[in-house]
Amino acid sequence: MRLVIPIRDFLIANFPNNMNKTIIGVIGAILVLGGIIWMARPGSQSGTASSVRSSGTLAVKEANNYDFGTISMAAGNVSHQFKIKNTGNEGVNIEKIYTSCMCTTAMLKVGGKQFGPYGMPGHNAVPKIDQALNPNEEAVIEVVFDPAAHGPAGVGKIQRAVTIENSAGEPIELLFAAVVTP
């Protein structure tokens, strides 16, 4: 007696042929979507070995939060530059940058080079940056917020975050707020 029934045999025996194709198509679509989400998640290493931790220290030079105040959707995008610095004695790798919402993008500027823009996981892939920041070296994270991204439902107080994963330890969060008007 067979205890395990292959899925194909089960479908053929219990469902009409056109329903079999639909069920197999739905299962395939779910598997493909699950794979895409798995690869796009912020913690994904895409098959690479985990980074070696550094004894460097990555710090925000000024405040790690910014308030745009009252901004208008009609006036367009607003931006702010956060300055970060490696205050340790060893190099620090900036590994990934991602945002908390699709209305926000972030760019890394270091040593005359620009990386990004980076966005929200799930809407865009979060690529590994792996940019070194030497001791006492500074970088700029430029954050751009589109107040019109959510349409008329996006008015009122907002709070968003940009996360910087790095080899020095805990991720750094840069926060900003605004009151959005039409």
URDA-V77658 format. One record per backbone hydrogen bond with DSSP energy under -1.0 kcal/mol. NH is the residue of the N-H (numbers start at 1). CO is the residue of the C=O. E is the energy in kcal/mol with one decimal. If there is no record, write none. Layout:
BEGIN
nh=NH co=CO e=E
nh=NH co=CO e=E
END
This chain:
BEGIN
nh=10 co=6 e=-2.3
nh=11 co=7 e=-2.7
nh=12 co=8 e=-2.5
nh=13 co=9 e=-2.2
nh=14 co=10 e=-1.6
nh=15 co=11 e=-2.4
nh=20 co=16 e=-1.8
nh=21 co=17 e=-1.6
nh=22 co=18 e=-1.3
nh=23 co=19 e=-2.6
nh=24 co=20 e=-2.7
nh=25 co=21 e=-2.3
nh=26 co=22 e=-2.4
nh=27 co=23 e=-2.5
nh=28 co=24 e=-2.4
nh=29 co=25 e=-2.5
nh=30 co=26 e=-2.4
nh=31 co=27 e=-2.2
nh=32 co=28 e=-2.4
nh=33 co=29 e=-2.7
nh=34 co=30 e=-2.5
nh=35 co=31 e=-2.0
nh=36 co=32 e=-2.1
nh=37 co=33 e=-2.4
nh=38 co=34 e=-2.4
nh=39 co=35 e=-2.1
nh=40 co=36 e=-1.7
nh=44 co=41 e=-1.8
nh=48 co=45 e=-2.2
nh=54 co=167 e=-3.2
nh=59 co=85 e=-2.8
nh=61 co=83 e=-2.9
nh=66 co=175 e=-1.5
nh=68 co=177 e=-2.8
nh=71 co=179 e=-2.6
nh=73 co=181 e=-2.9
nh=76 co=73 e=-1.3
nh=78 co=145 e=-2.2
nh=80 co=143 e=-2.0
nh=82 co=141 e=-2.7
nh=84 co=139 e=-2.6
nh=85 co=59 e=-2.8
nh=86 co=137 e=-2.3
nh=87 co=57 e=-2.7
nh=92 co=133 e=-2.3
nh=94 co=131 e=-3.2
nh=95 co=165 e=-2.3
nh=96 co=165 e=-1.4
nh=98 co=163 e=-1.9
nh=99 co=119 e=-1.6
nh=100 co=161 e=-2.0
nh=104 co=101 e=-1.6
nh=105 co=144 e=-2.3
nh=106 co=118 e=-2.0
nh=107 co=142 e=-2.1
nh=108 co=115 e=-2.5
nh=109 co=140 e=-2.9
nh=110 co=113 e=-2.1
nh=113 co=110 e=-2.0
nh=115 co=108 e=-3.1
nh=118 co=106 e=-2.8
nh=123 co=120 e=-1.6
nh=124 co=120 e=-1.8
nh=129 co=95 e=-4.2
nh=131 co=94 e=-2.2
nh=133 co=92 e=-2.7
nh=136 co=86 e=-2.9
nh=137 co=134 e=-2.3
nh=139 co=84 e=-2.5
nh=140 co=109 e=-2.7
nh=141 co=82 e=-3.0
nh=142 co=107 e=-2.4
nh=143 co=80 e=-3.0
nh=144 co=105 e=-2.7
nh=145 co=78 e=-3.0
nh=146 co=103 e=-2.6
nh=149 co=146 e=-1.6
nh=151 co=148 e=-1.6
nh=154 co=151 e=-2.3
nh=156 co=180 e=-2.7
nh=158 co=178 e=-2.8
nh=160 co=176 e=-2.6
nh=162 co=174 e=-2.4
nh=163 co=98 e=-3.2
nh=164 co=172 e=-2.8
nh=165 co=96 e=-2.6
nh=167 co=93 e=-2.0
nh=172 co=164 e=-2.3
nh=174 co=162 e=-2.9
nh=175 co=64 e=-3.3
nh=176 co=160 e=-2.1
nh=177 co=66 e=-2.1
nh=178 co=158 e=-1.6
nh=179 co=69 e=-2.7
nh=180 co=156 e=-3.0
nh=181 co=71 e=-2.7
END
